[in-house]
Amino acid sequence: MKNQKIYLAKKLIKSIDKDIRVIVERKKYSRGLACLPTEKTVFLGFRATDLENKAFVDLVNELQPNFFQDYPISLWLMGVLHEVGHIKTHQDALENDYNNSVQMLEQLVELGVITEKQQNEFYVRLDLEQMATQWAIDYIKGIA
């Protein structure tokens, strides 16, 4: 089943942009989906946590109410499109703030100031994350 998902995800990504590289579960990114927008590379993995999934679903439904009811797409495939969205919406000007915010959220969790649940809720609402998610929503709405 995973092989079929990976094959279909690769085909979809290449149909969107043939120049995007797709790598399956590189060790550094093996916990889940990831992207290096400046390298036009998407990493496919299957290990997102329940907290990460819930924060993502909540954001999608915030940006587009009832999205998963209106568009029967799997959460994993929506995540794949979100990673492509990072490439399609990337803005160098926002990169430093984004990286600083991610680092700060990690430190706040380590210090016990916020929970992992709060970290995920804040993370998905960072500008670059929301832009990638909105791109994925718009892509699905455009082909449905």
Secondary structure, DSSP 8 states (H G I E B T S, - for coil): -HHHHHHHHHHHHHHH-TT-EEEE--GGGTTS-EEEGGGTEEEE-----HHHHHHHHHHHHHHSTTHHHHS---HHHHHHHHHHHHHHH--HHHHHHHHHHHHHHHHHHHTTSS-HHHHHHHHTTSHHHHHHHHHHHHHHHHH-
